[in-house]
């Protein structure tokens, strides 16, 4: 999969599994653009070094109220 286009078969499969059949049929270029943007963002997300680490402090009922 290159930066400009997502594999067409994979994009169609993901769109159908997401319930986007109508959007895929009526606006395939928009669905393809959205799939490409989503793939680019997914590549940029960095997994934490420690999988147990939380991205923010745990939420506790009543704290700070």
C-alpha positions as a Markdown table, in Angstrom:
| # | Residue | x | y | z |
|---|---|---|---|---|
| 1 | Unk | 0.0 | 0.0 | 0.0 |
| 2 | Unk | 1.6 | 3.3 | -1.1 |
| 3 | Unk | 0.9 | 6.7 | 0.4 |
| 4 | Unk | -1.5 | 7.9 | -2.3 |
| 5 | Unk | -3.8 | 4.9 | -2.6 |
| 6 | Unk | -5.0 | 2.1 | -0.3 |
| 7 | Unk | -5.4 | -1.3 | -1.8 |
| 8 | Unk | -8.8 | -1.2 | -3.5 |
| 9 | Unk | -9.9 | -4.6 | -2.4 |
| 10 | Unk | -9.0 | -3.9 | 1.2 |
| 11 | Unk | -10.6 | -0.5 | 1.2 |
| 12 | Unk | -13.9 | -2.0 | -0.2 |
| 13 | Unk | -13.8 | -4.8 | 2.3 |
| 14 | Unk | -13.3 | -2.4 | 5.2 |
| 15 | Unk | -16.0 | -0.1 | 3.9 |
| 16 | Unk | -18.5 | -2.9 | 3.6 |
| 17 | Unk | -17.7 | -4.2 | 7.0 |
| 18 | Unk | -18.3 | -0.7 | 8.4 |
| 19 | Unk | -21.7 | -0.6 | 6.8 |
| 20 | Unk | -20.7 | 1.9 | 4.1 |
| 21 | Unk | -22.1 | 0.1 | 1.1 |
| 22 | Unk | -24.2 | 3.0 | 0.0 |
| 23 | Unk | -21.3 | 5.5 | 0.4 |
| 24 | Unk | -19.0 | 3.2 | -1.5 |
| 25 | Unk | -21.5 | 2.8 | -4.3 |
| 26 | Unk | -22.4 | 6.6 | -4.6 |
| 27 | Unk | -19.0 | 8.2 | -3.6 |
| 28 | Unk | -16.2 | 5.7 | -4.1 |
| 29 | Unk | -13.6 | 8.4 | -4.4 |
| 30 | Unk | -14.6 | 10.0 | -1.1 |
| 31 | Unk | -14.5 | 6.6 | 0.6 |
| 32 | Unk | -11.0 | 6.0 | -0.9 |
| 33 | Unk | -9.8 | 9.4 | 0.3 |
| 34 | Unk | -11.1 | 8.7 | 3.8 |
| 35 | Unk | -9.5 | 5.3 | 3.9 |
| 36 | Unk | -6.1 | 6.7 | 2.8 |
| 37 | Unk | -6.3 | 9.4 | 5.4 |
| 38 | Unk | -7.2 | 6.9 | 8.1 |
| 39 | Unk | -4.3 | 4.6 | 7.1 |
| 40 | Unk | -1.9 | 7.6 | 7.2 |
| 41 | Unk | -3.0 | 8.6 | 10.7 |
| 42 | Unk | -2.8 | 5.0 | 11.9 |
| 43 | Unk | 0.8 | 4.9 | 10.7 |
| 44 | Unk | 1.6 | 8.0 | 12.7 |
| 45 | Unk | 0.2 | 6.8 | 16.1 |
| 46 | Unk | 3.0 | 5.6 | 18.4 |
| 47 | Unk | 2.3 | 2.7 | 20.7 |
| 48 | Unk | 3.4 | 3.3 | 24.3 |
| 49 | Unk | 6.7 | 1.7 | 25.3 |
| 50 | Unk | 5.0 | 0.2 | 28.3 |
| 51 | Unk | 1.6 | -1.4 | 27.3 |
| 52 | Unk | 0.4 | -1.0 | 30.9 |
| 53 | Unk | 1.0 | 2.7 | 30.8 |
| 54 | Unk | -2.1 | 4.9 | 30.8 |
| 55 | Unk | -2.2 | 8.0 | 28.5 |
| 56 | Unk | -3.5 | 10.1 | 31.4 |
| 57 | Unk | -4.0 | 9.7 | 35.1 |
| 58 | Unk | -6.7 | 7.2 | 36.1 |
| 59 | Unk | -10.1 | 8.7 | 36.7 |
| 60 | Unk | -11.5 | 8.4 | 40.2 |
| 61 | Unk | -15.0 | 9.3 | 41.2 |
| 62 | Unk | -15.0 | 12.3 | 43.5 |
| 63 | Unk | -11.5 | 13.5 | 42.9 |
| 64 | Unk | -11.3 | 17.2 | 42.3 |
| 65 | Unk | -14.9 | 17.9 | 43.0 |
